[in-house]
Structures are given as C-alpha cells and as structure tokens.
Amino acid sequence: MSLDKLKKALKQEKIIYGTEKTLKNLRLGKTKTVFLAGNCPIEAREKMKKYKIDIIELEESGDEIALICKRPHSISVLSY
C-alpha cells in the first residue's frame, strides 16, 4: 500500500530526493510527506521523526526505490 502512495506521488507531486534537501525543506515547513527506504540510516530516520509530518516507512531497499523512481543511484529518503 505504501508503495502505491510512492508511485502516486511520483506522478502528481514534485519529489525531493536526499536526506539533506528533505531536512532543509522540513525546517522551512515545505514538506508534507517523507518516504524512508527500508535500509535508511538510523541517524536520518531519527532526524525525520522529530518533525510532526507524515512519515511512510517502505520495506523496499534504496536500490529498489531508485528503480521505481528511475534514478541511477540508491535513494534512502525522498519527500514532497
């Protein structure tokens, strides 16, 4: 189900890739939802959970998410 939300977001929203860019947008209040890969580093996961937003934890690894997003590199955090 959460993978369906990711696919829907990829079609409808402007996606932000990466931990640092996501954290920056969280501080600015521009982020509504964060997707975390199954193998997302614990430090990044804890930083994201400090903010009161919708966090979706995916079971898929960063490499699998990269294939879904059609990106050439592993993705552990993405948001919109």
Secondary structure, DSSP 8 states (H G I E B T S, - for coil): -HHHHHHHHHHHS--EESHHHHHHHHHHT---EEEE-TT--HHHHHHHHTS-SEEEE-SS-HHHHHHHHT-SS--SEEE-
